[in-house]
Amino acid sequence: MATTPGVRCAPIARALAEPMAGTAPSTRRWLLLEEPGPWGRDVNQHPDPAVRALLARAAAADFRPLLIRGRDRAAGGGPPRIFLIDTIPGGTAASVVTVEQLDDLTLPGPDDLLPGQPVAGPLLLVCTHAERDPCCGADGKALAATLDGADVFECSHLGGHRFAPTALVLPTGYLYGHLDPTAAASIHARAERGEVATDHCRGRCTWSPRGQVAELAVRAATGLCSPDDLVVEDDTNDTVHVGAPTGERWTVELELVDIGTTRPASCGARPTLMAPLRATAVHALGPVHDRT
């Protein structure tokens, strides 16, 4: 693929105000391996065969793997921590495991409880994967340096380089982009209060891109802010169905927007057309028992 050397993607996307809703990677579960680094461009080609094997096993078990590092453990000491995350609404969970050998870890099935000790409070992961994209390296590093706390980590590639600095809140699985220190601190604080911040939000990784756009549209229309307030029930068509534990239901109409403007998806990549998803209407259907 042809590239444009020296062109940084994040300032271009920011200048174009490229929509971010629906750009979070889609995965229900995450595996985070503490690995101080350095990280190569492709973490799946890590020089340690034990790390490579664990990342491969994680992907095969439907966990999206990330490498992480925190300042409180940067000097090493003891075996690396492994965090296991489930982002499903009503069942979000985070646990931490330490093993002497990485191949000692048995990964749970999709309906099994996560092993290890429960993790209290949300984790905030900031992508600083410089070998993958210069914007994540420069902008992500600068953002991470402003954030304090044992629950703040640098992480490997989250996707969406052009939205750097990007961050992920776990266990709820909301992705964010174009962050500054004030926005990141606010997102973290709201997560600690059990709230979803929708400013700068790219979507909840639990859902498909269509589901992410629809869920954020319902939040914008209703002001609902708890992670467990909404569940995407059907995202297979242009009309997405979103529900709430209260029985309320919404349909969200979506369209693909051909903006006709190009931008590089990552630093140095050939510019391509933007075609974001957009919610065009949100219709409240009322509680299920009202429609019987």
C-alpha positions as CSV (number, residue, x, y, z in Angstrom):
1,M,0.0,0.0,0.0
2,A,1.4,3.4,-0.9
3,T,2.1,5.7,2.0
4,T,2.6,9.4,2.6
5,P,5.8,9.7,4.7
6,G,5.7,12.3,7.5
7,V,1.9,12.7,7.5
8,R,0.4,12.3,11.0
9,C,-3.1,11.0,11.0
10,A,-4.6,12.4,14.3
11,P,-4.3,16.1,13.5
12,I,-6.0,15.5,10.1
13,A,-8.9,13.6,11.6
14,R,-9.3,16.2,14.3
15,A,-9.3,19.0,11.7
16,L,-11.9,17.2,9.7
17,A,-14.0,16.5,12.8
18,E,-14.3,12.9,11.7
19,P,-17.1,11.2,13.6
20,M,-15.9,8.7,16.2
21,A,-19.1,6.8,17.1
22,G,-18.9,3.2,16.0
23,T,-15.1,3.0,15.7
24,A,-14.4,1.0,18.8
25,P,-13.1,-2.6,18.2
26,S,-15.8,-5.2,18.7
27,T,-15.0,-7.7,21.5
28,R,-16.7,-8.9,24.7
29,R,-13.6,-10.0,26.6
30,W,-10.1,-8.7,27.0
31,L,-6.8,-10.2,28.3
32,L,-4.2,-7.7,29.6
33,L,-0.7,-9.0,30.1
34,E,1.8,-6.9,32.1
35,E,4.8,-6.5,29.9
36,P,7.1,-3.5,30.5
37,G,8.4,-3.6,26.9
38,P,9.7,-2.5,24.6
39,W,6.8,-3.5,22.3
40,G,7.4,-4.2,18.6
41,R,5.0,-3.2,15.9
42,D,3.1,-6.5,16.2
43,V,2.8,-7.7,19.7
44,N,1.9,-11.2,18.4
45,Q,5.5,-11.4,17.2
46,H,6.8,-10.8,20.7
47,P,10.4,-12.2,21.1
48,D,9.3,-14.3,24.2
49,P,7.6,-17.5,22.9
50,A,5.6,-17.8,26.1
51,V,4.1,-14.3,25.5
52,R,3.3,-15.2,21.9
53,A,1.7,-18.4,23.0
54,L,-0.5,-16.7,25.6
55,L,-1.6,-14.0,23.2
56,A,-2.5,-16.6,20.6
57,R,-4.5,-18.7,23.1
58,A,-6.3,-15.6,24.3
59,A,-7.4,-14.7,20.7
60,A,-8.5,-18.3,20.1
61,A,-10.6,-18.1,23.3
62,D,-12.3,-14.9,22.1
63,F,-10.3,-12.6,24.4
64,R,-8.8,-9.5,22.7
65,P,-5.2,-9.4,24.1
66,L,-3.3,-6.3,25.0
67,L,0.1,-5.6,26.6
68,I,0.1,-3.1,29.4
69,R,2.5,-1.4,31.7
70,G,1.9,0.8,34.8
71,R,4.4,3.1,36.5
72,D,3.9,1.4,39.9
73,R,5.3,-1.9,38.4
74,A,7.7,-0.5,35.9
75,A,10.7,-1.8,37.8
76,G,9.4,-5.4,37.7
77,G,9.5,-7.7,40.7
78,G,7.4,-10.8,40.8
79,P,5.5,-12.5,38.0
80,P,3.5,-10.3,35.6
81,R,-0.1,-9.7,36.4
82,I,-2.8,-10.9,33.9
83,F,-6.1,-9.1,34.0
84,L,-9.2,-10.8,32.5
85,I,-12.2,-8.7,31.6
86,D,-15.8,-9.3,30.6
87,T,-17.7,-6.2,29.3
88,I,-21.2,-7.7,29.1
89,P,-23.8,-5.3,30.6
90,G,-25.2,-6.6,33.9
91,G,-22.3,-9.0,34.2
92,T,-19.2,-6.8,33.8
93,A,-16.2,-8.3,35.6
94,A,-12.5,-7.8,36.0
95,S,-10.1,-10.2,37.8
96,V,-6.3,-10.4,38.1
97,V,-4.2,-13.6,38.1
98,T,-0.5,-14.2,38.6
99,V,1.1,-17.4,37.5
100,E,4.8,-18.5,37.6
101,Q,4.6,-19.7,33.9
102,L,2.3,-18.1,31.4
103,D,1.2,-21.5,30.0
104,D,-0.1,-22.4,33.5
105,L,-3.1,-20.0,32.9
106,T,-6.3,-21.8,31.9
107,L,-8.6,-19.4,30.1
108,P,-12.3,-19.7,30.9
109,G,-15.0,-20.5,28.3
110,P,-17.5,-17.8,27.2
111,D,-20.0,-18.8,29.9
112,D,-17.5,-19.4,32.7
113,L,-16.7,-17.1,35.5
114,L,-13.3,-15.3,35.3
115,P,-10.6,-16.9,37.5
116,G,-8.5,-14.8,39.9
117,Q,-9.0,-12.1,42.4
118,P,-11.8,-9.5,41.6
119,V,-10.5,-6.0,40.7
120,A,-12.2,-3.2,42.4
121,G,-12.7,0.0,40.5
122,P,-12.3,0.8,36.8
123,L,-9.1,0.5,34.8
124,L,-8.1,3.3,32.4
125,L,-5.8,2.2,29.5
126,V,-4.1,4.7,27.2
127,C,-2.7,3.5,23.9
128,T,1.0,4.5,23.7
129,H,2.1,2.0,21.1
130,A,4.7,4.1,19.3
131,E,5.9,1.3,17.1
132,R,2.4,0.8,15.7
133,D,1.7,4.5,15.1
134,P,3.6,7.8,15.8
135,C,0.4,9.6,17.0
136,C,-0.3,7.0,19.6
137,G,3.3,7.1,20.7
138,A,3.6,10.9,21.0
139,D,0.1,11.9,21.9
140,G,-0.7,8.9,24.0
141,K,2.6,9.1,25.9
142,A,2.0,12.8,26.7
143,L,-1.5,12.0,27.9
144,A,-0.5,9.0,30.1
145,A,2.1,11.2,31.8
146,T,-0.6,13.5,33.1
147,L,-2.6,10.7,34.7
148,D,-2.0,9.2,38.1
149,G,-3.1,6.1,39.9
150,A,-2.4,2.4,40.1
151,D,-5.4,1.8,37.9
152,V,-4.0,3.8,34.9
153,F,-1.9,1.8,32.4
154,E,-0.2,2.4,29.1
155,C,-1.4,-0.2,26.6
156,S,-0.6,-1.6,23.1
157,H,-2.7,-1.0,20.0
158,L,-6.3,-0.2,20.6
159,G,-7.2,0.7,17.0
160,G,-8.2,4.0,15.6
161,H,-4.8,5.7,15.5
162,R,-6.3,8.8,13.9
163,F,-8.2,9.4,17.1
164,A,-5.1,9.5,19.3
165,P,-4.9,9.9,22.2
166,T,-7.2,7.0,22.6
167,A,-8.2,5.3,25.8
168,L,-10.2,2.3,27.0
169,V,-12.3,2.1,30.3
170,L,-12.6,-1.4,31.7
171,P,-14.6,-3.5,32.6
172,T,-17.3,-1.5,30.8
173,G,-15.4,-1.4,27.5
174,Y,-16.0,2.1,26.4
175,L,-13.4,3.5,24.0
176,Y,-12.5,7.2,23.7
177,G,-10.6,9.4,21.3
178,H,-9.0,12.8,20.8
179,L,-8.5,13.1,24.5
180,D,-6.8,15.9,26.5
181,P,-5.9,15.6,30.2
182,T,-9.1,17.3,31.4
183,A,-11.3,15.0,29.3
184,A,-9.4,11.9,30.3
185,A,-9.6,12.8,34.0
186,S,-13.3,13.4,33.8
187,I,-13.9,10.1,32.0
188,H,-12.0,8.3,34.7
189,A,-13.8,10.1,37.5
190,R,-17.2,9.3,36.0
191,A,-16.3,5.7,35.5
192,E,-15.4,5.5,39.2
193,R,-18.9,6.9,40.0
194,G,-20.4,4.2,37.8
195,E,-21.3,6.5,34.9
196,V,-20.6,6.5,31.2
197,A,-19.1,9.7,29.7
198,T,-20.4,10.2,26.1
199,D,-18.1,13.1,25.2
200,H,-15.2,11.8,23.1
201,C,-16.8,8.3,23.1
202,R,-16.2,6.0,20.2
203,G,-18.5,3.3,21.5
204,R,-18.8,0.2,23.7
205,C,-16.6,-2.6,22.4
206,T,-19.3,-5.1,23.4
207,W,-21.3,-4.1,20.4
208,S,-20.8,-4.1,16.6
209,P,-20.2,-0.7,15.0
210,R,-23.9,-0.3,14.3
211,G,-24.7,-1.2,17.9
212,Q,-22.2,1.3,19.2
213,V,-23.7,4.1,17.2
214,A,-27.2,3.2,18.2
215,E,-26.4,2.9,21.9
216,L,-24.7,6.3,22.0
217,A,-27.7,7.8,20.1
218,V,-30.1,6.5,22.8
219,R,-27.9,7.8,25.5
220,A,-27.9,11.2,23.9
221,A,-31.7,11.2,23.5
222,T,-32.4,10.0,27.1
223,G,-29.5,11.1,29.3
224,L,-29.1,7.5,30.6
225,C,-25.6,7.3,32.0
226,S,-25.2,3.9,33.8
227,P,-23.3,1.3,31.8
228,D,-26.1,-1.2,32.6
229,D,-28.9,1.0,31.4
230,L,-28.8,-0.2,27.8
231,V,-28.4,-3.4,25.9
232,V,-28.2,-3.7,22.1
233,E,-30.7,-6.4,21.2
234,D,-30.5,-6.6,17.4
235,D,-27.9,-4.8,15.3
236,T,-28.1,-6.9,12.1
237,N,-30.0,-4.3,10.0
238,D,-30.0,-0.5,9.4
239,T,-32.6,-0.3,12.2
240,V,-31.0,-1.3,15.5
241,H,-33.1,-2.3,18.6
242,V,-31.9,-1.1,22.0
243,G,-33.5,-2.2,25.3
244,A,-33.3,-1.3,29.0
245,P,-33.8,-3.5,32.1
246,T,-36.9,-1.4,32.8
247,G,-38.6,-2.8,29.7
248,E,-38.2,0.4,27.7
249,R,-37.2,-0.1,24.0
250,W,-35.9,2.1,21.2
251,T,-35.3,1.6,17.5
252,V,-32.5,3.6,16.0
253,E,-32.3,4.3,12.3
254,L,-28.8,4.4,10.9
255,E,-27.2,5.4,7.6
256,L,-23.8,5.3,6.1
257,V,-22.6,8.8,5.3
258,D,-20.4,9.3,2.2
259,I,-18.6,12.5,3.2
260,G,-16.4,12.6,0.1
261,T,-13.3,13.6,2.0
262,T,-10.2,11.5,2.3
263,R,-7.9,11.1,5.3
264,P,-5.2,8.6,6.3
265,A,-6.5,6.0,8.7
266,S,-3.0,5.8,10.3
267,C,0.3,7.7,10.0
268,G,1.8,7.4,6.6
269,A,-1.1,5.5,5.1
270,R,-2.7,6.3,1.8
271,P,-5.7,8.7,2.3
272,T,-9.0,6.9,2.0
273,L,-12.6,8.1,1.9
274,M,-14.5,8.6,5.2
275,A,-17.9,6.8,5.4
276,P,-19.0,6.9,9.0
277,L,-22.2,5.5,10.4
278,R,-24.7,8.0,11.7
279,A,-28.0,7.7,13.7
280,T,-30.8,9.6,11.8
281,A,-33.6,8.9,14.2
282,V,-34.3,7.4,17.7
283,H,-37.9,6.1,18.3
284,A,-39.1,5.3,21.8
285,L,-41.3,2.2,21.8
286,G,-42.2,2.2,25.5
287,P,-42.2,-0.8,27.9
288,V,-42.7,-4.3,26.5
289,H,-45.9,-4.8,28.5
290,D,-47.4,-1.7,26.8
291,R,-47.1,-3.3,23.4
292,T,-48.7,-6.7,24.1
